Amino acid sequence: MKSSLKRYVIGKPLRSEALGEQKLSKTKALAILSSDALSSVAYGPEQILIVLMTVSTVAFWYSLPIAAGVVVLLTALIFSYRQVILAYPHGGGAYVVSRENLGVNVGLVAGGSLLVDYILTVAVSVSAGTDAITSAFPSLHPYNVIIAVFFVICLTLLNLRGVTESASILAYPVYLFVVVMLMLIGVGIYNVVTGQVPAELHPKVGTPVAGISLFILLKAFASGSSALTGVEAISNAIPNFRDPAPKNASKTLLAMGGILAVLFIGIVSLAYFYGVAPNAKETVVSQIAEASVGRNIFYYIVQGMTAMILVLAANTGYSAFPLLAVNLSKDGFIPRIFQIRGDRLGYSNGIMMLGLAAIALIILFDGTTEHLIPLYAVGVFIPFTLAQAGMMRKWWREKPKSWVARFTINTIGAVISFIVAMMFFVTKLPQVWPVFIFLPIIIWTFHRIKQHYQAVGEQLRLDNEELPNVEGNVFIVPVAGITKVVENTLHYAQSLKVEKIIAFYVAFDQADAKAFEEKWQAWQPNVRLVTYYSPYRSITQPLMKFIDKVEHQCAKSGHQVTVVIPQFLPKKGWHHMLHNQSSLLIRTSLLFHRNVVIMTVPFHLSK
């Protein structure tokens, strides 16, 4: 039943040879890997206005030059990451660039930041999508967390079905969102140009604003730069592209940058002209749509598409997180289970880990997007800065053709990214302080895992050391009674021509011990029986003491101790809970005995 349910939800397993069919075309890749960046136009402009509103609504005209600055940063990042894609065609993005050019620890800072960033991508995107839904249907507001968790579960299951299948489903709403937003921007600009938007709704550009400062403007710029999260995802996911993967990834990145720039400038401009001010009950995009067309069918289409793209933006995390985890795992910094492909050829362990972590964050932050965005943005601007610095060092060291132009592009990207990251730390410290705690912990954990794998490798590596001679075997068979299960186990042990077989029985009262010895002597006179009276009704403790005693004696004579555990297996899985599982407890206890071999002889029940 469990297997049938899994096949229904996840789909039939795919052969390894079908891996090439799971690669993405540029069209599908643009949808699945750009959804995070494109969706940020729904909350990036709002973050700028939230900061400016602390001064005055008159300061809203500053959103226009700030948006222009964000687009300049976007341009620098797009061209910088294009160089990353062409220089590192096997993926890995900021982690690989930083590790190879700036050192292992710097690479781990980038890798750890991105792992957390992708978890936040899912949490922020789904929370923002839920906000868009509850803006249109306020009665759903109390169920924000439940709705968000439901969306994460759906996305996790969808991605477990495979990259191609999820991309095929998600491509349509992503492109519909782009079309709908372009239509909304077009209608809004038409209203402005034709004079349908009163001039008194917005402050005139250049109007003096009391209390405005460079600090406030930089804070607004840093907040607006949260719209650039997700730009790096394509450079991490190059292996998911069809061949020639680097060229296809590069073209997809340029297309994403162009679309994002148009949408971001368009939404910021309309927010300015319509005099939209952020509020807790309704998003900026919702207010723009209502001001442009009213609460008609198109308004609800805009809200529906916005909610959908915000939820589906989480899919960027599902595409990039598993591949980054694979790179870290190959280098030995996180568990190797992240390298295992699932039934549908995706890295299912990474997908499930991402989904669980995102659900935990949504519950922890009560689904409040505004509390998550600063932490989210810091997590991505640290890798932005390190990736650009790594590329600068690469060009300076290698000096290939046209290296000066490449070096200049990366320098601009590094400087702006560093300024934005510092502004987040300075202006939003109460919200981003966890970075100073979890990032060192993550890097320390990476190193501990690496040390473990190195220690294991040293111990497992073949050498010329001679193995100790085994003069013979002593089998100890724990028995709970005279049954077919015990008979089957003793028969197997005797078939191996072992020198000595000892049956061990624990009795809970003296009379039972004597009675069992008499029955055993009549049933198996050739197998030695050792009985132990346990006044405290413990089975494993007396057995462990006896094994220790035999092991000590065998160490002197060069004999090997083997514990052979009889176990019967019920026909149905749920029947296991009806039995005491003493064989499992014995096996668990014996795992810590260095010189004891454990064998299990199963007896399968037929009814």
Buried (B, 14 or more C-beta within 10 A) or exposed (E): EEEEEEEEEBBEEBEEEEEEEBBBBBEBBBBBBBBBBBBBBBBBBBBBBBBBBEBBBBBBBBBBEBBEBBBEBBBBBBBBBBBBBBBBBEBBBBBBBBBBBBEBEBBBBBBBBBBBBBBBBBBBBBBBBBBBBBBBEEEBBEBBBBBBBBBBEEBBBBBBBBBBBBBBBBBEBBBBBBEBBBBBBEBBBEBBEEEEBEEEEBBEEEEEBEEBEEEBBBBBBBBBBBBBBBBBBBBBBBBBBBEEBBBBBBBBBBBBBEBBBBBBBBBBBBBBBBBBBBBEEBBBBBBBBBBBBEEEEBBEBBBBBBBBBBBBBBBBBBBBBBBBBBBBBEBBBBBEEBBEBBBBBBBBBBBBBBBEBBBEBBBEBEBBBBBBBBBBBBBBBBBBBBBBBBBBBBBEEEEEEEBEEBBEBBBBBBBBBBBBBBBBBEBBEEBBEEBEEBBEEBBEBBBEBBEEBEEEEEEEEEEEEEEEEEEEBBBBBBBBEBEEBBBBBBEBBBEEEBEBBBBBBBBEEEEBBEEBBEEBEEEBEEBEBBBBEBEEEEBBEBBBEBBEEBBEEBEEEEBBBBBBBBBBEBEEEEEEEEEEEBBBEBBEBBEEBEEBEEBBBEBEEEE
